[in-house]
């Protein structure tokens, strides 16, 4: 009977050692999983910030595009005005040349 109790005690001791070993392994695995969880949370936050930054960049690009289109339209109008002014100046120059010719002809015809 004592021998049977000793065998059971040894068997229980082996089971306890095996259980303690399993607990140690599970604790290590838990610690690794906790580190991974923290890393994933940090990565998730970084991605969310990146998406917010991307949304802000898209909004800024859209605003810049609107300004660029306004400036382009305004520039075209200014260029048209400059061309019109240049044509007017060319007419004035032609008129002045004509006046010079007329005065030369009148002086010669006296």
C-alpha positions in Angstrom: 0.0 0.0 0.0 2.8 2.4 0.9 4.5 1.5 -2.3 1.3 2.3 -4.2 1.1 5.7 -2.5 4.7 6.4 -3.3 4.1 5.6 -7.0 1.1 7.8 -7.0 3.1 10.6 -5.4 5.9 10.2 -8.0 3.3 10.2 -10.7 1.6 13.4 -9.3 5.1 15.0 -8.9 5.8 14.3 -12.6 2.4 15.7 -13.5 3.1 18.8 -11.4 6.5 19.4 -13.0 5.0 18.9 -16.4 2.1 21.4 -15.5 4.6 23.9 -14.2 6.6 23.6 -17.4 3.4 24.1 -19.4 2.6 27.2 -17.3 6.0 28.6 -17.9 5.7 28.1 -21.7 2.2 29.6 -21.7 3.4 32.6 -19.7 6.2 33.1 -22.3 3.7 32.8 -25.1 1.4 35.2 -23.3 4.2 37.8 -23.0 5.0 37.5 -26.7 1.4 37.9 -27.6 1.2 41.0 -25.4 4.2 42.5 -27.2 2.6 41.7 -30.6 -0.7 43.2 -29.4 1.1 46.5 -28.4 2.9 46.5 -31.8 -0.3 45.9 -33.7 -2.0 48.7 -31.7 0.8 51.1 -32.5 0.8 50.1 -36.1 -3.0 50.6 -36.3 -2.7 54.1 -34.7 0.1 55.0 -37.2 -2.1 53.8 -40.1 -5.1 55.8 -38.8 -2.9 58.9 -38.5 -1.5 58.2 -42.0 -5.1 58.0 -43.4 -6.0 61.2 -41.6 -2.8 62.8 -43.1 -3.8 61.4 -46.5 -7.3 62.8 -46.3 -5.8 66.2 -45.3 -3.3 66.0 -48.2 -6.2 65.2 -50.6 -8.2 68.2 -49.3 -5.2 70.5 -49.6 -4.6 69.2 -53.2 -8.2 69.9 -54.1 -8.0 73.4 -52.6 -4.8 74.0 -54.6 -6.5 72.8 -57.7 -9.4 75.1 -57.3 -7.0 78.1 -56.7 -5.0 77.0 -59.8 -8.1 76.9 -62.0 -9.2 80.4 -60.7 -5.7 81.8 -61.5 -5.7 80.1 -64.9 -9.1 81.7 -65.8 -8.0 85.0 -64.5 -4.7 84.8 -66.4 -6.5 84.0 -69.7 -8.7 87.1 -69.2 -5.6 89.2 -68.5 -3.9 87.8 -71.6 -6.9 88.7 -73.7 -6.9 92.2 -72.3 -3.2 92.6 -73.1 -3.6 91.4 -76.6 -6.5 93.8 -77.1 -4.4 96.6 -75.7 -1.5 95.6 -78.0 -3.8 95.7 -81.0 -5.0 99.2 -79.9 -1.4 100.4 -79.5 -0.6 99.0 -83.0 -3.6 101.0 -84.4 -2.3 104.1 -82.6 1.2 103.5 -84.0 -0.2 103.1 -87.5 -2.2 106.3 -87.1 0.9 108.2 -86.0 2.8 106.9 -89.0 0.0 108.0 -91.2 0.0 111.5 -89.7 3.8 111.7 -90.3 3.3 110.7 -93.9 0.4 113.2 -94.3 2.5 116.0 -92.8 5.5 115.1 -95.1 3.2 115.1 -98.1 1.7 118.5 -97.1 5.1 120.0 -96.6 6.3 118.8 -100.0 3.2 120.0 -101.7 3.4 123.6 -100.5 
